[in-house]
């Protein structure tokens, strides 16, 4: 496995507007049974906005929508229909998601979503689309353990964010023998899950591991104050916010990869020793666009495969300048960020925000998750070029 590096976030364009910085769709919340879970999706939306995303939209159970807006007026809410028991009416919720994906640049699914069977069609639908990247967190991870043939249904470019307990449940469902707790084996465990599902995995805990199954990075920042409820929801929203900006700013190639050219062409981005994908996460596939008349080229298919792993896609045709660049042993600081590198930056910013809170308060405990979200802008500035 290759050791991934910590890159820098680009400067924000001075002429940007809210559309420039992307829309995050957060799907979560539950009012089924006796327990109510509203804070998790609100925290995720709050941290998405604190990350610099232009807009945050939430899909919440209908009885909770107004309460959520009173907690965070800066977001908008879509009400998901529920039955008399408070459980989601699955087919109606899926229809809302289908109608909303076109206006989103990233999806965060799972915070506070609950552990009832009605969420599974919604989670599956989010993973079956390939237009926007998806952060799969919390209850959505548990739902994956109940989906047969998961690896066949997963088409989206995903970041999975399990803590060790969620990892064990998912590994058991996939018949993976992996230890997410032993520090000496955590990296291998995360890599095995990433390879099995063709996704990025952020295995949370002291020394969070981020990997696409090939390139792996372990976080050395952080603080014990982060060991409290809601900080995982903040990380999910931060990931969604940075991925939305990464996707939306396609014209700013220091943040997003360039769009693929016609079949057989190249993306124009330099080839490095690690592969760079040549299309944005919105690149169409035949599954999404059945009316397409042409067959995708080999280079486009390789780009789509690399996209799901957050890697740099190999180019089938290169110029002499590209060939020279490919001999470099390091990724150019001006090369567009990959999805894996964006995920790494999110984890590092989350850890640094915890350190900053501890320093500001002179405390090792007592952090509230909303305080962590509000510390993200300062932490992210330390990671800008």
NORLIN-V331024 format. One record per pair of residues at least 6 apart in sequence whose ideal C-beta (glycine too) atoms are under 8 Angstrom apart, sorted by the first residue. I is the first residue (numbers start at 0). J is the second residue. Records with the same first field share a line. If there is no record, write none. Layout:
I->J + J
This chain:
0->186 + 190 + 210 + 213 + 214 + 215
1->213 + 214 + 215 + 273
2->214 + 215 + 216
3->209 + 210 + 214 + 215 + 216 + 339 + 340 + 343
4->216 + 330
5->216 + 343 + 344 + 347 + 382
6->330 + 332 + 336 + 340 + 343 + 344
7->332 + 382 + 383 + 384
8->241 + 254 + 336 + 344 + 379 + 382 + 383 + 384
9->251 + 253 + 254 + 336 + 383 + 384
10->383 + 384
11->20 + 51
12->19 + 248 + 251
16->53
17->53 + 54
18->53 + 247
19->53 + 247 + 248
20->51 + 52 + 53 + 243 + 244 + 247 + 248
21->52 + 53 + 54 + 104 + 105 + 240 + 243 + 244 + 245 + 246 + 247 + 248
22->52 + 53 + 54 + 55 + 56 + 102 + 103 + 104 + 105 + 243 + 247
23->44 + 47 + 52 + 54 + 55 + 56 + 103 + 104 + 105 + 106 + 107 + 236 + 239 + 240 + 243
24->56 + 57 + 58 + 99 + 100 + 103 + 105 + 106 + 107
25->40 + 43 + 44 + 47 + 55 + 56 + 57 + 58 + 74 + 106 + 107 + 108 + 110 + 236 + 239
26->40 + 57 + 58 + 96 + 106 + 107 + 108 + 109 + 112 + 121 + 125 + 139
27->36 + 39 + 40 + 43 + 57 + 58 + 59 + 107 + 108 + 109 + 110 + 111 + 112 + 137 + 138
28->36 + 37 + 39 + 40 + 57 + 59 + 60 + 63 + 67 + 110 + 111 + 112
29->35 + 36 + 60 + 85 + 111 + 112 + 113 + 115 + 138
30->60 + 62 + 63 + 81 + 85
31->60 + 81 + 84 + 85 + 86 + 87 + 113 + 115 + 117
32->84 + 85 + 113 + 115
35->63
36->111 + 112 + 113
37->59 + 63 + 66 + 67 + 70 + 111
38->70 + 111 + 229 + 232 + 368
39->110 + 111 + 137 + 229 + 232
40->57 + 59 + 67 + 110 + 111 + 232
41->57 + 67 + 70 + 71 + 74
42->110 + 229 + 232 + 233 + 236 + 368 + 369 + 372
43->107 + 110 + 136 + 232 + 233 + 235 + 236 + 239
44->55 + 56 + 57 + 71 + 74 + 236
45->55 + 71 + 73 + 74 + 233 + 236 + 369 + 372 + 373
46->232 + 233 + 234 + 235 + 236 + 237 + 240 + 371 + 372 + 375
47->55 + 107 + 236 + 237 + 239 + 240 + 243
48->55 + 73 + 74 + 240
49->236 + 237 + 240 + 372 + 373 + 375 + 376
50->236 + 237 + 239 + 240 + 241 + 244 + 345 + 348 + 375 + 379
51->240 + 241 + 244 + 376 + 379
52->239 + 240 + 243 + 244
53->243 + 247
54->74 + 75
55->71 + 73 + 74 + 75 + 236 + 240
56->74 + 75 + 76 + 77 + 99 + 102 + 103
57->67 + 74 + 75 + 76 + 77
58->76 + 77 + 79 + 92 + 95 + 96 + 99
59->67 + 76 + 77 + 78 + 79
60->78 + 79 + 81 + 85 + 87
61->78 + 79 + 80 + 81
62->81 + 85
64->76 + 77 + 78
65->76
67->74 + 76
68->74 + 75 + 76
77->95 + 99
79->87 + 88 + 91 + 92 + 95
80->87 + 88 + 91 + 92
81->87 + 88
82->88
86->113 + 115 + 117
87->115 + 117 + 118 + 121
88->117
89->117 + 118 + 119 + 120 + 121
90->120
92->120 + 121
93->120 + 121 + 124
96->121 + 124 + 125
97->124
100->106 + 128 + 130 + 131
101->130
103->131 + 243
104->131 + 242 + 243 + 244 + 246 + 247
105->131 + 132 + 133 + 134 + 239 + 240 + 242 + 243 + 246
106->125 + 131 + 132 + 133 + 134 + 239
107->133 + 134 + 136 + 235 + 236 + 238 + 239
108->121 + 122 + 125 + 133 + 134 + 135 + 136 + 139
109->122 + 134 + 135 + 136 + 137 + 138 + 139 + 140 + 142 + 235
110->136 + 137 + 138 + 232 + 235 + 236
111->137 + 138 + 232
112->118 + 122 + 137 + 138 + 139 + 142
113->138
114->138 + 141 + 142
116->145
118->138 + 139 + 142
119->142 + 145 + 146
122->135 + 139 + 142 + 143 + 146
123->146 + 152
125->133 + 135 + 139 + 155
126->133 + 135 + 152 + 153 + 154 + 155 + 157
127->152 + 153 + 154 + 155 + 286
128->154 + 155 + 287
129->154 + 155 + 156 + 280 + 282 + 284 + 286 + 287 + 303
130->280 + 281 + 287
131->155 + 246 + 280 + 281
132->155 + 156 + 157 + 158 + 242 + 245 + 246 + 280 + 338
133->155 + 156 + 157 + 158
134->157 + 158 + 160 + 235 + 238 + 239 + 242
135->143 + 157 + 158 + 159 + 160
136->160 + 231 + 232 + 235
137->160 + 165 + 231 + 232 + 235
140->159 + 160 + 161 + 165 + 168 + 169
141->165 + 168
143->149 + 169 + 172
144->168 + 169 + 171 + 172
145->172
146->152
149->172 + 173 + 196
150->173 + 195 + 196 + 197
153->196 + 197 + 198
154->284 + 286
155->307
156->198 + 280 + 306 + 307 + 309 + 338
157->196 + 198 + 199 + 307
158->198 + 199 + 200 + 201 + 238 + 242 + 309 + 338 + 342
159->169 + 192 + 196 + 198 + 199 + 200 + 201
160->201 + 203 + 231 + 234 + 235 + 238
161->169 + 179 + 192 + 200 + 201 + 202 + 203
162->203 + 204 + 231
163->179 + 180 + 202 + 203 + 204
166->177 + 179 + 188 + 189 + 192 + 202
167->179
169->192
170->176 + 177 + 179 + 188 + 191 + 192
173->192 + 195 + 196
175->188 + 191 + 192 + 195
177->184 + 187 + 188 + 191 + 192
178->184 + 185 + 188
179->185 + 188 + 189 + 202 + 204
180->204
182->206
185->202 + 204 + 206 + 208 + 217
186->208 + 210 + 215 + 217
188->202 + 208
189->200 + 201 + 202 + 208 + 209 + 210 + 215
190->200 + 210 + 212 + 213 + 215
191->212
192->200 + 202
193->199 + 200 + 210 + 211 + 212 + 308
194->212
197->212 + 304 + 307 + 308
198->211 + 307 + 308
199->209 + 210 + 211 + 308 + 309 + 338 + 339 + 342
200->208 + 209 + 210 + 211 + 212
201->207 + 208 + 209 + 234 + 238 + 342 + 346
202->208 + 209 + 210
203->231 + 234
205->221
206->217 + 218 + 219 + 221
207->217 + 218 + 221 + 346 + 350
208->215 + 216 + 217 + 218
209->215 + 216 + 217 + 218 + 339 + 342 + 343 + 346
210->216 + 339
211->308 + 309 + 310 + 339
212->308
213->308 + 310
214->273 + 310 + 339
216->343
218->346 + 347 + 350
220->347 + 350 + 351 + 354
221->350 + 353 + 354
222->350 + 353 + 354 + 356 + 357 + 363
223->363 + 364
224->353 + 356 + 357 + 362 + 363 + 364 + 365 + 366
225->349 + 350 + 353 + 366 + 371
227->364 + 366 + 367 + 368
228->368
229->367 + 368 + 369 + 371
230->349 + 353 + 366 + 368 + 371
232->368
233->349 + 368 + 371 + 372 + 375
234->345 + 346 + 349
236->372
237->345 + 348 + 349 + 375
238->341 + 342 + 345
241->341 + 344 + 345
242->338 + 341 + 342
244->254
245->254 + 255 + 336 + 338 + 341
246->255 + 279 + 280 + 281
247->255
248->254 + 255
249->255 + 257 + 258 + 279
252->268 + 335
253->333 + 335 + 336 + 384
254->335 + 336
255->279 + 335 + 336
256->266 + 268 + 275 + 276 + 277 + 278 + 279 + 335 + 337
257->266 + 267 + 268 + 277 + 335
258->266 + 278 + 279 + 282
259->266 + 277 + 278 + 282 + 298 + 299 + 302
260->266 + 267
262->293 + 294 + 295 + 296 + 298 + 299
263->296 + 298 + 315 + 316
264->298 + 316
265->277 + 298 + 314 + 315 + 316 + 317 + 318 + 321
266->275 + 276 + 277 + 278 + 302 + 312 + 314
268->275 + 277 + 334 + 335
269->275 + 320 + 321 + 324 + 325 + 331 + 334
270->311 + 313 + 314 + 317 + 321 + 322 + 324 + 325
271->311 + 324 + 325 + 327 + 329 + 330 + 331 + 334
272->325 + 327 + 328 + 329 + 330
273->310 + 311 + 330 + 337
274->305 + 310 + 311 + 312 + 313
275->305 + 310 + 311 + 312 + 334 + 335 + 337
276->302 + 303 + 305 + 306 + 310 + 311 + 312 + 337 + 338
277->298 + 299 + 302 + 312 + 314
278->299 + 302 + 303 + 306 + 312
280->306 + 338
282->299 + 302 + 303 + 306
283->291
284->295 + 303
285->291 + 295
295->303
296->315
297->315
298->312 + 314 + 315 + 316
301->312 + 313 + 315
302->312
304->312
305->311 + 312 + 313
306->312 + 338
308->338 + 339
309->337 + 338 + 339 + 340 + 341 + 342
310->337 + 339
311->330 + 334 + 337
314->321
317->325
324->331
332->384
336->344
344->382
347->382
348->375 + 378 + 379 + 382
349->371 + 375 + 378
351->378 + 381 + 382
352->371 + 374 + 375 + 377 + 378
353->366 + 371 + 374
355->374 + 377 + 378
356->366 + 370 + 371 + 374
357->363 + 366
359->374
